[in-house]
Amino acid sequence: MFRWLMVVFLALLLINRLVPWLKKLGFGALPGDFRFRLFGQEFFVPLASTVLLSLVCGVISKLI
């Protein structure tokens, strides 16, 4: 259980570091990515970006 928590934590740190770079490439601004405000806070749901990044990771893992 602890190992999975560490993996999730490290993945979140990596994603947090890559977000500015990914925004320059256009991720987070795809048609299926939703931004909305609720009670004064902005929420972001990156559905299309998540699917695209999953496909890219899948193709890379198949090649390796």
C-alpha positions in Angstrom: 0.0 0.0 0.0 2.8 2.4 0.9 4.5 1.7 -2.5 1.4 2.8 -4.4 1.1 5.9 -2.3 4.7 6.8 -3.2 4.0 6.1 -6.9 0.9 8.4 -6.9 2.8 11.1 -5.0 5.7 11.0 -7.4 3.4 11.0 -10.4 1.6 14.0 -9.1 4.9 15.8 -8.6 6.0 15.0 -12.1 2.7 16.1 -13.6 2.9 19.4 -11.6 6.4 20.1 -13.0 5.3 19.3 -16.6 2.1 21.4 -16.6 3.7 24.7 -17.8 5.6 22.8 -20.5 2.5 20.9 -21.6 0.5 24.2 -21.8 3.0 25.6 -24.2 2.4 22.5 -26.4 -1.4 23.0 -26.3 -2.4 20.5 -23.7 -5.1 21.7 -21.4 -6.7 23.8 -24.2 -8.2 21.0 -26.2 -11.9 20.9 -27.0 -12.7 18.3 -24.4 -11.0 20.1 -21.5 -13.4 21.8 -19.2 -12.9 24.8 -17.0 -15.6 26.2 -14.8 -16.1 28.4 -11.8 -18.0 27.3 -8.8 -18.3 29.2 -5.5 -15.4 31.5 -6.4 -13.0 28.7 -7.3 -11.9 27.6 -10.7 -12.0 23.9 -11.5 -10.2 22.2 -14.4 -11.2 18.8 -15.8 -8.7 17.8 -18.6 -10.6 14.9 -20.3 -9.3 15.3 -23.8 -5.7 15.9 -22.7 -5.8 12.9 -20.4 -7.0 10.6 -23.2 -4.4 12.0 -25.6 -1.6 11.6 -23.1 -2.7 8.0 -22.3 -2.7 7.1 -26.0 0.8 8.5 -26.4 2.1 6.7 -23.3 0.5 3.5 -24.6 2.1 3.7 -27.9 5.5 4.4 -26.3 5.1 1.5 -24.0 4.2 -0.8 -26.9 7.4 0.3 -28.8 9.6 -0.4 -25.8 
